[in-house]
Amino acid sequence: MRRPPLPTVSDPLPAEFRAMLPALLGSRGRVDAARVERLRTRRALLSQSGTFVGHRRYERGDDLRHLDWAAYARTGELFTKRLQEEDRRAATVVVDLSPSMLAGTPPRRRGALQLAAVLGALMLARVDGVSVVAAGGGQQLARFAGVGQLPALLEHLATLPVSAPADGDPAQAAALVLQGEHLGRVHWVSDFAAPTGFAAPLAALRRRGIRVTGWLPTVVDDEAPAVGGFVRLLDPETGEELHVPIDEPLQRALAAELLRLQREQAQLFAQVGSSLWRWPVPSAGARLPDYLPIVTACSR
Amino acid sequence: MTLAHPEWLWALLALPLLWWLSRPPRPRRHLWTAHLAQWQAALSALRRRPPRGAPLRFLLLALALVAAALAAGGATLPGAPGPRRLLVLFDGSASMAARDADGRSAFERARARLRERLAAVPPHVAVTLLRLGGPMLRRYDAAARAGMDLGAPDGALVVDPGLLARELAAGGADADGDAPVLWTLTDGQGQRALPTVGALDTFPTVGANAALLDVRLDDRWPLPALRLTVEAVAFAPGAAPIELQALVEGAVVATAPQRRAAPSGQRETFVFELQRAPEGGALRVAVSLPDLAPDGDLLPADDAREVLLPPLPAPRIAVLGDQDAGPFVEVAAEALAEEVGGSVVPVDTGDEVGLLLVDGGVVAVPPGRARALTFGTDLDGRREPEPWQAPAGIDWAREHPLTRGLDLSELRVERAFHDLLPAGEAFLWADGPDGPTPLAVVVDGPQPSVHFAFRLRDANLPLLAAFPQLLRRAFVQSHGAAALPVWAGAPPPPGEQDLTAPATAPDRPLPPFGREDRELGGWLVLAGLCALALRAWVR
């Protein structure tokens, strides 16, 4: 049976979405935690690298390389050295461009690119710069600084290609992140469809003291089958396919499996001391309330 | 394997269609998903497998189609070439009754061998059995294989088995060129040489034998005198003479056996002058070899014959003559009584008489139902007979039992009434205006009667020398079959008595037979059905 072509996302960042972004960035009053977040971001950035500015007590998950063993020898307690980073006000957005992101109704890739755009816009508006890491894309690492580069950021995201199946490896994305000079907090946008593949890269980032926030744009298919009847299932990542007559028992069994996947994804990020945010991809249009949860999550 | 209708192989072109039909259904919708692993896990949790092609099911379906096509095409396994017909020449002649030391006759041993060998002959071989000797019997297939109803050893070999085998082997091939296999079972007696073609099984029995060749009975019924002439022969190995004894016993006055030494194979004649018992009965004539043991005669079947003698009558002769009858009828009655040893009795005694002698007149005698001898007698009196004056050209039947050997050339008849004769077999006639006209007839029936068309006084018949004999024969004729001796069985066949020098030859086994073409239709249909049944269980 001939394989149908991969679904396409023609215009992931439409004009109405771009027009909605300034209103989203200006929603300070409705996002109470914006200032707090900015300060927390600064503190976090200061703790990454640079000039020594003080100590803080060791917390579980801190990079062991930053432990002050002299202080431990003097006091008998663990302290982590706080360093002032040269570019303290930066963040990194990792966008998953693998073919698996094309699945879903609406396509998860559109939600991922819009999510990256919102995150990038917030970073441009609230910190000094943002790095976009697109594993498998044409320009795999791009840096943007200042709100003035928001159009360039949006254009960069809109033109990112779909990576080859082998290029969407999480380890490769993590390696690209580590190559960057100004990292800041890493926001990893992906479907995390195979959680075990992310465990090692997240742990590597964690060992480097990089804090990672996972963003998972959810679609309807993540909770239950979107259709019924006799369906040909296709995996855009591997090309594997499965012919399945969908009935009610199978729907229940699949929902249980998807729930198990969600638990595995949450457990993955909990093990590395990070958080995973799920954001439902809007079905159509660009309404401001649909994107406010992103702002809220960034403020925490 | 060969096919009678190979055009059915075109049905195999349906195999691609079956392959296409056996493919699993195709979903009309497709869905891209990043959770294929979860779908597979859900199916596993429900112990389900996605629909997929089943090569084994297609293979079984294809097997059923191939089997059906081959069955419709008339698939057969070619058999092995070889003879398909067997012709058995079975010697059933009288000499086959000769018994060996175990007491089994050659006939019984041959029939046992026949059943034993034919049981191993393939069923497709057409078996025909010809019994030679005695009655010609033919048996086919199952009856031949079972050796059923072959009768008993009897008769002589009128056909030389060797010659017959050669003729059959030379011209017995059918339209397909398949020549029959010949198999001869014989004892070799009465043959110069055994068959040289085909299979051969011999059952020779060599030894002594005494046999009756002929028994002639000179019967003088109703008189008790009897002459028996016995022709016999004895065969024994060696050149020394052998003692041969002939014995007559039964319904005769006892007589001594006769013995004489005779060379082997020489015909001997024994004459017995006998006096039969008045009550009649069975008379047995037998020959034997008294110098040998009781079982020294290998073929006892040809040793004896038996004849059933009728009882002697009580010849009471009654006479009826009209007023014009002369003394001839009385004289004739007296002469007949003297000839047959009887007496003349009055008509009105009411006793049963042996013969009623009537000359002229009108007497109600039913022809063929009363022992009567009439001369110019009106049997019903319903018409006035027309006299035939001096019939000329008188002639008689030379071979008739009444007139055989008699001379009636001097017979002269002055007047005859041929209208008085009932319907019957004429043995005396004269030239009439319409050709030969009967002057005397015999009417057959329960009690035959003899009727002449003239009275005794109108002819010179009483004066002829043949008249007393004619009267006696008429008396015997009137008693019909009751006066005749009855022989039991047939005389021994010639050429079956000499058991001393049978023709011999080494036995030859039956050749291997061909194997029949084997129809595979039934097996193929069964295989196809099994494949379909198995396919119902395969997922």
Interface residues (C-beta under 8 A of the other chain):
Chain A: M1 P4 L6 P7 S100 M101 L102 A103 G104 R108 D191 A193 A194 D221 D222 P225 A226 V227 G229 F230 V231 R232 L233 L234 D235 P236 E237 T238 E240 L242 H243 V244 P245 P249 L250 A253 L254 A256 E257 L258 R260 L261
Chain B: P24 P25 R26 P27 R28 R29 H30 L31 W32 T33 A34 H35 L36 A37 Q38 W39 Q40 A41 A42 L43 A45 L46 R48 P50 P51 R52
